[in-house]
Amino acid sequence: MVISKEKNYVNVEKTFVEKRYEEWVIEQLSIPYDTTNAIKQSERQNRSDWARALKCGRV
């Protein structure tokens, strides 16, 4: 059995490293990124190359 769920977003992974009072603090964030809106905006700005990259996940 294969279960699939369509998503219109990907997660942008960010890592922040900061030294505070002689200690290193590491924060890792996973931020949802709505690709549907980004694709529409790219197409409005005549950036079909970027819209295609967002649709297929490859540059």
A tleap script that builds the chain and sets N, CA, C and O, in Angstrom:
source leaprc.protein.ff14SB
mol = sequence {
  NMET VAL ILE SER LYS GLU LYS ASN TYR VAL
  ASN VAL GLU LYS THR PHE VAL GLU LYS ARG
  TYR GLU GLU TRP VAL ILE GLU GLN LEU SER
  ILE PRO TYR ASP THR THR ASN ALA ILE LYS
  GLN SER GLU ARG GLN ASN ARG SER ASP TRP
  ALA ARG ALA LEU LYS CYS GLY ARG CVAL
}
set mol.1.N position { 0.845 -1.177 0.000 }
set mol.1.CA position { 0.000 0.000 0.000 }
set mol.1.C position { 0.888 1.236 0.000 }
set mol.1.O position { 1.831 1.328 0.785 }
set mol.2.N position { 0.587 2.184 -0.878 }
set mol.2.CA position { 1.309 3.439 -0.951 }
set mol.2.C position { 0.346 4.566 -0.640 }
set mol.2.O position { -0.709 4.685 -1.264 }
set mol.3.N position { 0.705 5.379 0.311 }
set mol.3.CA position { -0.107 6.532 0.670 }
set mol.3.C position { 0.678 7.778 0.294 }
set mol.3.O position { 1.845 7.923 0.660 }
set mol.4.N position { 0.039 8.663 -0.428 }
set mol.4.CA position { 0.700 9.883 -0.878 }
set mol.4.C position { -0.123 11.088 -0.473 }
set mol.4.O position { -1.353 11.049 -0.494 }
set mol.5.N position { 0.552 12.144 -0.108 }
set mol.5.CA position { -0.136 13.384 0.243 }
set mol.5.C position { 0.518 14.520 -0.534 }
set mol.5.O position { 1.723 14.745 -0.419 }
set mol.6.N position { -0.260 15.219 -1.306 }
set mol.6.CA position { 0.227 16.347 -2.111 }
set mol.6.C position { 0.417 17.557 -1.209 }
set mol.6.O position { -0.448 17.875 -0.393 }
set mol.7.N position { 1.543 18.223 -1.359 }
set mol.7.CA position { 1.802 19.441 -0.589 }
set mol.7.C position { 2.123 20.565 -1.558 }
set mol.7.O position { 2.745 20.336 -2.596 }
set mol.8.N position { 1.704 21.771 -1.227 }
set mol.8.CA position { 2.022 22.950 -2.025 }
set mol.8.C position { 3.133 23.766 -1.376 }
set mol.8.O position { 3.279 24.955 -1.662 }
set mol.9.N position { 3.901 23.145 -0.521 }
set mol.9.CA position { 4.982 23.863 0.123 }
set mol.9.C position { 6.137 22.909 0.388 }
set mol.9.O position { 5.982 21.688 0.405 }
set mol.10.N position { 7.263 23.496 0.586 }
set mol.10.CA position { 8.445 22.762 1.017 }
set mol.10.C position { 8.937 23.435 2.284 }
set mol.10.O position { 8.497 24.537 2.612 }
set mol.11.N position { 9.822 22.802 2.984 }
set mol.11.CA position { 10.383 23.430 4.175 }
set mol.11.C position { 11.763 23.976 3.858 }
set mol.11.O position { 12.593 23.307 3.243 }
set mol.12.N position { 11.983 25.189 4.286 }
set mol.12.CA position { 13.291 25.806 4.178 }
set mol.12.C position { 13.996 25.529 5.503 }
set mol.12.O position { 13.477 25.860 6.569 }
set mol.13.N position { 15.165 24.929 5.433 }
set mol.13.CA position { 15.907 24.588 6.643 }
set mol.13.C position { 16.959 25.666 6.905 }
set mol.13.O position { 17.762 25.988 6.030 }
set mol.14.N position { 16.943 26.214 8.109 }
set mol.14.CA position { 17.899 27.256 8.502 }
set mol.14.C position { 18.590 26.825 9.794 }
set mol.14.O position { 17.956 26.275 10.695 }
set mol.15.N position { 19.865 27.074 9.869 }
set mol.15.CA position { 20.634 26.816 11.086 }
set mol.15.C position { 21.381 28.092 11.459 }
set mol.15.O position { 22.065 28.691 10.629 }
set mol.16.N position { 21.241 28.493 12.701 }
set mol.16.CA position { 21.914 29.677 13.218 }
set mol.16.C position { 22.878 29.242 14.315 }
set mol.16.O position { 22.506 28.506 15.229 }
set mol.17.N position { 24.115 29.702 14.213 }
set mol.17.CA position { 25.125 29.407 15.224 }
set mol.17.C position { 25.625 30.741 15.768 }
set mol.17.O position { 26.035 31.624 15.015 }
set mol.18.N position { 25.581 30.868 17.084 }
set mol.18.CA position { 25.959 32.136 17.704 }
set mol.18.C position { 26.724 31.857 19.002 }
set mol.18.O position { 26.373 30.955 19.763 }
set mol.19.N position { 27.743 32.626 19.230 }
set mol.19.CA position { 28.487 32.490 20.478 }
set mol.19.C position { 27.938 33.483 21.493 }
set mol.19.O position { 27.932 34.692 21.261 }
set mol.20.N position { 27.475 32.949 22.627 }
set mol.20.CA position { 26.918 33.781 23.701 }
set mol.20.C position { 27.637 33.455 25.004 }
set mol.20.O position { 27.585 32.324 25.489 }
set mol.21.N position { 28.296 34.438 25.554 }
set mol.21.CA position { 28.956 34.271 26.851 }
set mol.21.C position { 29.813 33.009 26.908 }
set mol.21.O position { 29.644 32.174 27.797 }
set mol.22.N position { 30.725 32.879 25.961 }
set mol.22.CA position { 31.689 31.769 25.921 }
set mol.22.C position { 31.054 30.409 25.622 }
set mol.22.O position { 31.714 29.382 25.779 }
set mol.23.N position { 29.796 30.380 25.196 }
set mol.23.CA position { 29.140 29.129 24.806 }
set mol.23.C position { 28.566 29.280 23.407 }
set mol.23.O position { 28.162 30.371 23.004 }
set mol.24.N position { 28.533 28.193 22.683 }
set mol.24.CA position { 27.939 28.194 21.350 }
set mol.24.C position { 26.482 27.768 21.453 }
set mol.24.O position { 26.163 26.764 22.090 }
set mol.25.N position { 25.605 28.536 20.823 }
set mol.25.CA position { 24.173 28.245 20.794 }
set mol.25.C position { 23.795 27.940 19.346 }
set mol.25.O position { 24.078 28.726 18.442 }
set mol.26.N position { 23.158 26.803 19.139 }
set mol.26.CA position { 22.747 26.387 17.796 }
set mol.26.C position { 21.228 26.302 17.750 }
set mol.26.O position { 20.608 25.614 18.561 }
set mol.27.N position { 20.641 27.006 16.794 }
set mol.27.CA position { 19.192 26.957 16.573 }
set mol.27.C position { 18.936 26.409 15.179 }
set mol.27.O position { 19.541 26.859 14.205 }
set mol.28.N position { 18.043 25.441 15.087 }
set mol.28.CA position { 17.668 24.892 13.789 }
set mol.28.C position { 16.170 25.110 13.585 }
set mol.28.O position { 15.351 24.742 14.426 }
set mol.29.N position { 15.836 25.719 12.449 }
set mol.29.CA position { 14.446 26.028 12.142 }
set mol.29.C position { 14.036 25.359 10.841 }
set mol.29.O position { 14.834 25.235 9.912 }
set mol.30.N position { 12.799 24.935 10.789 }
set mol.30.CA position { 12.203 24.410 9.573 }
set mol.30.C position { 10.986 25.285 9.275 }
set mol.30.O position { 9.992 25.251 10.000 }
set mol.31.N position { 11.079 26.077 8.190 }
set mol.31.CA position { 10.058 27.076 7.894 }
set mol.31.C position { 9.297 26.666 6.642 }
set mol.31.O position { 9.909 26.480 5.590 }
set mol.32.N position { 7.963 26.519 6.728 }
set mol.32.CA position { 7.190 26.175 5.535 }
set mol.32.C position { 7.279 27.282 4.486 }
set mol.32.O position { 7.181 28.466 4.809 }
set mol.33.N position { 7.463 26.884 3.229 }
set mol.33.CA position { 7.614 27.820 2.117 }
set mol.33.C position { 6.577 27.465 1.064 }
set mol.33.O position { 6.629 26.389 0.468 }
set mol.34.N position { 5.641 28.368 0.837 }
set mol.34.CA position { 4.535 28.125 -0.100 }
set mol.34.C position { 5.026 28.277 -1.537 }
set mol.34.O position { 5.168 29.398 -2.027 }
set mol.35.N position { 5.280 27.178 -2.204 }
set mol.35.CA position { 5.807 27.243 -3.568 }
set mol.35.C position { 4.764 27.728 -4.566 }
set mol.35.O position { 5.126 28.311 -5.588 }
set mol.36.N position { 3.482 27.506 -4.301 }
set mol.36.CA position { 2.440 27.930 -5.234 }
set mol.36.C position { 2.498 29.438 -5.456 }
set mol.36.O position { 2.485 29.903 -6.595 }
set mol.37.N position { 2.559 30.196 -4.372 }
set mol.37.CA position { 2.628 31.652 -4.497 }
set mol.37.C position { 3.947 32.095 -5.121 }
set mol.37.O position { 3.971 33.039 -5.910 }
set mol.38.N position { 5.027 31.433 -4.782 }
set mol.38.CA position { 6.331 31.785 -5.359 }
set mol.38.C position { 6.347 31.533 -6.864 }
set mol.38.O position { 6.931 32.311 -7.617 }
set mol.39.N position { 5.714 30.460 -7.301 }
set mol.39.CA position { 5.632 30.145 -8.736 }
set mol.39.C position { 4.819 31.215 -9.461 }
set mol.39.O position { 5.221 31.697 -10.520 }
set mol.40.N position { 3.685 31.580 -8.893 }
set mol.40.CA position { 2.844 32.618 -9.507 }
set mol.40.C position { 3.584 33.942 -9.609 }
set mol.40.O position { 3.510 34.620 -10.634 }
set mol.41.N position { 4.294 34.313 -8.553 }
set mol.41.CA position { 5.044 35.566 -8.566 }
set mol.41.C position { 6.166 35.514 -9.605 }
set mol.41.O position { 6.409 36.497 -10.305 }
set mol.42.N position { 6.844 34.383 -9.706 }
set mol.42.CA position { 7.909 34.232 -10.709 }
set mol.42.C position { 7.357 34.387 -12.116 }
set mol.42.O position { 7.970 35.044 -12.958 }
set mol.43.N position { 6.210 33.789 -12.371 }
set mol.43.CA position { 5.595 33.896 -13.702 }
set mol.43.C position { 5.175 35.331 -14.005 }
set mol.43.O position { 5.327 35.787 -15.139 }
set mol.44.N position { 4.643 36.059 -13.005 }
set mol.44.CA position { 4.263 37.457 -13.201 }
set mol.44.C position { 5.482 38.323 -13.526 }
set mol.44.O position { 5.366 39.325 -14.232 }
set mol.45.N position { 6.629 37.941 -13.018 }
set mol.45.CA position { 7.848 38.716 -13.241 }
set mol.45.C position { 8.658 38.174 -14.428 }
set mol.45.O position { 9.844 38.469 -14.575 }
set mol.46.N position { 7.990 37.381 -15.265 }
set mol.46.CA position { 8.625 36.806 -16.464 }
set mol.46.C position { 9.881 36.008 -16.143 }
set mol.46.O position { 10.863 36.056 -16.885 }
set mol.47.N position { 9.845 35.277 -15.041 }
set mol.47.CA position { 10.965 34.407 -14.674 }
set mol.47.C position { 10.521 32.952 -14.783 }
set mol.47.O position { 10.427 32.234 -13.787 }
set mol.48.N position { 10.249 32.537 -16.023 }
set mol.48.CA position { 9.788 31.169 -16.245 }
set mol.48.C position { 10.845 30.147 -15.828 }
set mol.48.O position { 10.505 29.026 -15.451 }
set mol.49.N position { 12.131 30.527 -15.892 }
set mol.49.CA position { 13.192 29.619 -15.459 }
set mol.49.C position { 13.081 29.315 -13.967 }
set mol.49.O position { 13.239 28.171 -13.543 }
set mol.50.N position { 12.812 30.343 -13.188 }
set mol.50.CA position { 12.675 30.163 -11.742 }
set mol.50.C position { 11.376 29.430 -11.407 }
set mol.50.O position { 11.358 28.577 -10.520 }
set mol.51.N position { 10.303 29.753 -12.101 }
set mol.51.CA position { 9.026 29.062 -11.874 }
set mol.51.C position { 9.185 27.570 -12.162 }
set mol.51.O position { 8.692 26.736 -11.403 }
set mol.52.N position { 9.875 27.229 -13.259 }
set mol.52.CA position { 10.099 25.823 -13.603 }
set mol.52.C position { 10.931 25.119 -12.522 }
set mol.52.O position { 10.638 23.983 -12.146 }
set mol.53.N position { 11.963 25.800 -12.030 }
set mol.53.CA position { 12.799 25.224 -10.979 }
set mol.53.C position { 11.990 24.951 -9.706 }
set mol.53.O position { 12.174 23.918 -9.063 }
set mol.54.N position { 11.102 25.872 -9.347 }
set mol.54.CA position { 10.259 25.675 -8.180 }
set mol.54.C position { 9.272 24.535 -8.377 }
set mol.54.O position { 8.980 23.795 -7.438 }
set mol.55.N position { 8.752 24.388 -9.602 }
set mol.55.CA position { 7.780 23.315 -9.877 }
set mol.55.C position { 8.419 21.937 -9.789 }
set mol.55.O position { 7.836 21.009 -9.229 }
set mol.56.N position { 9.617 21.808 -10.344 }
set mol.56.CA position { 10.218 20.469 -10.412 }
set mol.56.C position { 11.257 20.214 -9.314 }
set mol.56.O position { 11.681 19.075 -9.115 }
set mol.57.N position { 11.666 21.264 -8.607 }
set mol.57.CA position { 12.619 21.081 -7.521 }
set mol.57.C position { 14.064 21.005 -7.979 }
set mol.57.O position { 14.938 20.610 -7.207 }
set mol.58.N position { 14.328 21.378 -9.227 }
set mol.58.CA position { 15.687 21.343 -9.774 }
set mol.58.C position { 15.966 22.638 -10.531 }
set mol.58.O position { 15.067 23.234 -11.124 }
set mol.59.N position { 17.195 23.050 -10.499 }
set mol.59.CA position { 17.598 24.253 -11.233 }
set mol.59.C position { 18.152 23.843 -12.578 }
set mol.59.O position { 18.555 24.698 -13.366 }
savepdb mol mol.pdb
quit
